[in-house]
């Protein structure tokens, strides 16, 4: 049975409770046990109990929100220790984006977040669907870890040493948590990731530009799909062009696996002001920016489709801000 640890801000307790309800199926099957600090009983030393269960966890869920990032304990104690264990292969860290916040540049921003594309749970039209997406991601991680139903894992008490097991426990099911296997990505995988990412960026721009105009009198907009591989967007203020942009897929400037962005709404412009390319490590595909507009400060970040969309949108809306 895998142990799942919740690292979260108490201001997000209601959302944590909803997620735990969605994990009930895995708990009933004996696949996982869950632990969070509300399980600590009166008289127990808080720091020791939290640290002990964090050390014993197979999967650590970072429930990310502005309050999580703002919490010194969540960020400096739990998150940093969790990332150390993830880097060593002793545990799997999964960022769960609960509410909109600036998380892509943080240490866990390099990890594939859930729900899909890092879209915050609170932004989904159907919150149950968002949490189902999170559960599916956890099941995928469990599958890679080789977890199977088994008898319950006891909660680690303060003052105990969770890394020392009894002989009986060792004989019953001792194993390493470092079971990660290198993944191979085909040209088809990369092409699908690129095209799905471009579709996300196009939809992101279309929805964002419509909402921008709806919220701000005096603005108007046009959004145009030139073809399957290119779109343009324009915002007018009192009839005058203020924001202009276009994006294209695999236009040759950065190679066939790139998405280029130009601060011009002429689809035949041919230039670019920023670009992202499809990259991969031994576990996942991601986008990486060229860093032309950020002095190279973002060129090593591992971006989701939403991260790439936000990067381009910042360039687009800059004249209005």
NUZAVEX-846704 format. One line per 8 residues: number of its first residue (from 0); their letters; for each residue x, y, z of C-alpha. Coordinates in Angstrom, 1 decimal. Layout:
BEGIN
NUM	a	X/Y/Z | ...
***
This chain:
BEGIN
0	xxxxxxxx	0.0/0.0/0.0 | 1.3/3.4/-1.0 | 1.3/6.3/1.5 | 0.1/9.6/0.2 | 1.1/12.8/2.0 | -0.9/16.1/1.6 | 1.2/19.3/1.8 | -1.2/22.2/1.9
8	xxxxxxxx	-2.3/25.5/3.4 | -5.1/25.3/6.0 | -6.8/28.0/3.9 | -7.3/25.3/1.3 | -8.7/22.7/3.7 | -12.1/22.5/2.0 | -10.4/21.7/-1.4 | -8.1/19.1/0.3
16	xxxxxxxx	-11.2/17.5/1.8 | -12.8/17.3/-1.7 | -9.7/15.7/-3.1 | -9.6/13.1/-0.3 | -13.2/12.2/-1.1 | -12.2/11.5/-4.7 | -9.4/9.3/-3.5 | -11.9/7.1/-1.5
24	xxxxxxxx	-12.0/4.5/-4.3 | -8.2/3.9/-4.1 | -8.4/3.8/-0.3 | -11.2/1.2/-0.3 | -9.2/-1.0/-2.7 | -6.3/-0.9/-0.3 | -4.1/0.8/-2.9 | -3.3/3.9/-0.8
32	xxxxxxxx	-3.5/5.4/2.7 | -3.5/9.2/3.1 | -2.1/11.4/5.7 | -2.3/15.1/6.6 | -1.7/17.1/9.7 | -5.3/17.0/10.8 | -4.6/13.3/11.7 | -2.3/14.5/14.5
40	xxxxxxxx	-3.7/13.7/17.9 | -3.6/16.0/20.9 | -0.3/16.0/22.8 | 1.7/14.9/19.8 | 4.7/17.0/18.7 | 3.6/18.6/15.4 | 7.0/18.9/13.7 | 8.1/15.3/14.5
48	xxxxxxxx	4.8/13.8/13.3 | 4.7/15.8/10.0 | 8.4/15.1/9.3 | 8.0/11.4/10.1 | 5.1/10.9/7.7 | 6.7/13.0/5.0 | 9.8/10.8/5.2 | 7.6/7.7/5.0
56	xxxxxxxx	5.4/8.8/2.1 | 5.6/7.2/-1.4 | 3.6/10.1/-3.0 | 3.7/13.7/-1.9 | 0.9/16.0/-3.1 | 1.7/19.6/-3.1 | -1.6/21.4/-3.1 | -0.5/24.6/-4.8
64	xxxxxxxx	-2.2/27.9/-4.2 | -1.2/31.5/-3.4 | -1.5/30.6/0.3 | 0.6/27.5/-0.1 | 3.4/29.5/-1.7 | 3.1/32.2/1.0 | 3.3/29.7/3.8 | 6.9/29.5/5.2
72	xxxxxxxx	6.2/26.0/6.6 | 4.7/24.6/3.4 | 7.4/26.1/1.2 | 10.6/26.0/3.2 | 9.9/22.8/5.2 | 7.6/20.5/3.4 | 8.1/21.4/-0.2 | 11.9/21.6/0.0
80	xxxxxxxx	12.1/18.2/1.8 | 9.7/16.7/-0.7 | 11.8/17.9/-3.6 | 14.9/16.3/-2.0 | 13.1/13.0/-1.8 | 11.8/13.3/-5.3 | 15.3/14.0/-6.7 | 16.7/11.0/-4.9
88	xxxxxxxx	13.9/8.8/-6.3 | 12.7/7.9/-2.8 | 9.2/9.5/-3.4 | 7.1/11.0/-6.2 | 6.1/14.6/-5.9 | 2.9/15.7/-7.7 | 1.9/19.4/-7.8 | -1.9/19.8/-7.7
96	xxxxxxxx	-2.8/23.3/-8.8 | -5.8/24.3/-6.7 | -6.1/28.0/-7.4 | -4.5/30.4/-9.9 | -1.0/31.5/-8.8 | 2.5/32.1/-10.2 | 4.1/28.7/-9.7 | 5.9/27.9/-13.0
104	xxxxxxxx	9.2/29.4/-11.9 | 9.3/27.6/-8.5 | 11.3/24.4/-7.8 | 8.3/22.2/-8.5 | 7.5/24.0/-11.7 | 9.7/21.6/-13.6 | 7.3/18.7/-12.7 | 4.3/17.8/-14.7
112	xxxxxxxx	1.4/19.3/-12.7 | -2.2/18.2/-12.4 | -5.0/18.8/-13.4 | -4.2/18.7/-17.1 | -2.0/21.5/-18.4 | -1.8/22.9/-14.8 | -5.3/24.4/-15.1 | -6.3/25.3/-11.5
120	xxxxxxxx	-9.0/23.1/-10.0 | -11.2/26.2/-9.2 | -11.1/27.2/-12.9 | -12.8/24.0/-14.2 | -16.4/24.2/-15.0 | -16.9/20.9/-13.3 | -14.8/20.6/-10.2 | -15.5/16.8/-9.9
128	xxxxxxxx	-14.0/16.4/-13.4 | -10.9/18.4/-12.2 | -10.4/16.1/-9.2 | -11.0/13.0/-11.3 | -8.1/14.2/-13.5 | -6.0/14.5/-10.4 | -6.9/11.0/-9.2 | -6.0/9.6/-12.7
136	xxxxxxxx	-2.6/11.3/-12.5 | -2.0/9.7/-9.1 | -3.1/6.3/-10.4 | -0.6/6.7/-13.2 | 2.2/7.5/-10.7 | 1.1/4.4/-8.6 | 1.3/2.2/-11.7 | 4.9/3.4/-12.4
144	xxxxxxxx	5.8/2.8/-8.8 | 4.4/-0.8/-9.1 | 1.8/-0.4/-6.3 | -0.7/-3.1/-5.7 | -3.5/-3.6/-3.2 | -2.2/-4.8/0.2 | -2.9/-4.6/3.9 | -3.1/-1.1/5.4
152	xxxxxxxx	0.0/0.8/6.2 | 0.1/2.1/9.9 | 0.3/5.8/10.5 | 3.7/6.9/11.6 | 3.6/8.2/15.2 | 5.8/11.0/16.5 | 9.1/9.8/18.0 | 9.3/6.7/15.8
160	xxxxxxxx	11.7/6.0/13.0 | 9.7/5.4/9.9 | 12.8/4.3/7.9 | 13.3/1.3/10.2 | 10.9/-1.6/9.7 | 10.4/-4.8/11.7 | 11.7/-8.0/10.4 | 8.1/-9.1/9.7
168	xxxxxxxx	7.3/-6.0/7.7 | 10.6/-6.4/5.7 | 9.8/-10.0/4.8 | 6.2/-9.2/3.9 | 6.9/-6.5/1.3 | 10.2/-4.6/1.5 | 11.0/-2.9/-1.8 | 12.8/0.2/-3.1
176	xxxxxxxx	10.7/3.4/-3.9 | 13.2/4.1/-6.8 | 11.4/2.2/-9.5 | 11.3/4.8/-12.2 | 12.1/3.6/-15.7 | 13.3/5.8/-18.5 | 10.6/6.6/-21.1 | 11.2/6.9/-24.8
184	xxxxxxxx	9.2/9.5/-26.8 | 8.6/8.9/-30.5 | 8.2/11.5/-33.3 | 4.5/10.9/-33.0 | 4.5/11.7/-29.3 | 6.4/14.9/-29.9 | 4.2/16.0/-32.8 | 1.0/15.4/-30.8
192	xxxxxxxx	2.4/17.3/-27.9 | 3.3/20.2/-30.1 | -0.1/20.4/-31.9 | -2.2/19.9/-28.8 | -0.1/22.6/-27.2 | -0.7/25.0/-30.1 | -4.5/24.3/-29.9 | -4.4/25.1/-26.2
200	xxxxxxxx	-2.6/28.4/-26.8 | -5.0/29.4/-29.6 | -8.0/28.6/-27.4 | -6.3/30.4/-24.5 | -5.8/33.6/-26.6 | -9.4/33.5/-28.0 | -11.0/33.1/-24.5 | -8.6/35.6/-22.9
208	xxxxxxxx	-9.1/38.3/-25.5 | -12.9/38.0/-25.3 | -12.8/38.3/-21.5 | -10.4/41.3/-21.7 | -12.8/43.2/-23.9 | -15.9/42.2/-21.8 | -14.3/43.6/-18.7 | -12.9/46.8/-20.1
216	xxxxxxxx	-15.2/49.4/-21.9 | -13.5/51.1/-24.8 | -11.7/48.0/-26.0 | -12.5/45.8/-29.0 | -10.8/42.8/-30.5 | -10.4/40.5/-33.4 | -9.2/36.9/-33.3 | -8.6/35.0/-36.5
224	xxxxxxxx	-7.6/31.4/-37.2 | -5.6/31.7/-40.4 | -5.3/28.0/-40.7 | -4.6/24.9/-38.5 | -1.1/26.1/-37.8 | -1.5/29.9/-37.3 | -3.7/32.5/-35.6 | -3.7/36.3/-35.2
232	xxxxxxxx	-5.1/38.4/-32.4 | -5.6/42.2/-32.1 | -6.9/44.5/-29.3 | -8.2/48.0/-30.2 | -8.5/50.9/-27.8 | -11.0/53.5/-29.1 | -10.5/52.1/-32.5 | -6.7/52.2/-32.5
240	xxxxxxxx	-4.6/49.0/-32.5 | -2.9/48.6/-29.1 | -2.0/44.9/-28.8 | -1.0/42.8/-31.8 | 0.2/39.2/-31.9 | 0.3/36.1/-34.0 | 1.5/32.5/-33.4 | 2.5/29.8/-35.8
248	xxxxxxxx	3.6/26.2/-35.5 | 6.7/24.7/-37.0 | 7.4/27.6/-39.4 | 11.1/26.7/-39.8 | 12.6/29.6/-37.8 | 13.1/27.5/-34.7 | 12.7/24.1/-36.3 | 9.7/21.9/-37.0
256	xxxxxxxx	9.0/21.2/-33.3 | 8.6/24.9/-32.3 | 5.8/27.3/-31.8 | 6.8/30.9/-32.7 | 5.2/34.1/-31.5 | 5.4/37.6/-33.1 | 4.2/40.9/-31.7 | 2.5/41.6/-35.1
264	xxxxxxxx	-0.9/40.6/-36.3 | 0.2/40.1/-39.9 | 0.3/36.3/-40.4 | 2.8/36.8/-43.2 | 5.1/38.9/-41.1 | 7.7/36.1/-41.0 | 9.5/37.3/-37.9 | 9.3/36.3/-34.3
272	xxxxxxxx	9.8/37.8/-30.9 | 9.7/34.6/-28.8 | 9.4/30.9/-29.3 | 9.0/27.6/-27.5 | 10.3/24.2/-28.6 | 9.3/20.7/-27.6 | 11.8/19.1/-25.2 | 11.9/16.0/-23.1
280	xxxxxxxx	13.7/14.4/-20.2 | 13.6/10.7/-19.3 | 10.0/11.1/-17.9 | 8.0/13.7/-19.8 | 7.6/16.1/-22.7 | 7.6/19.9/-22.1 | 8.0/23.2/-23.8 | 11.1/25.3/-23.3
288	xxxxxxxx	11.3/29.0/-24.3 | 14.0/30.7/-26.3 | 14.1/33.5/-23.7 | 14.3/36.3/-26.2 | 12.0/38.6/-24.2 | 13.1/37.7/-20.7 | 16.9/38.0/-20.9 | 17.2/34.3/-20.9
296	xxxxxxxx	15.6/34.0/-17.4 | 12.9/31.6/-18.7 | 14.9/29.7/-21.2 | 15.5/26.7/-18.9 | 12.0/26.5/-17.5 | 9.9/23.4/-18.3 | 6.6/24.8/-19.5 | 3.2/23.2/-19.8
304	xxxxxxxx	0.9/24.3/-22.6 | -0.6/26.8/-20.2 | 2.9/28.0/-19.2 | 3.7/28.6/-22.9 | 0.3/30.4/-23.4 | 0.9/32.6/-20.4 | 4.4/33.5/-21.7 | 3.0/34.6/-25.1
312	xxxxxxxx	0.0/36.4/-23.5 | 2.3/38.5/-21.3 | 4.0/39.8/-24.5 | 0.6/40.4/-26.1 | -1.0/42.4/-23.3 | 2.1/44.3/-22.3 | 1.1/47.5/-24.2 | -2.0/47.8/-22.0
320	x	-0.2/47.3/-18.8
***
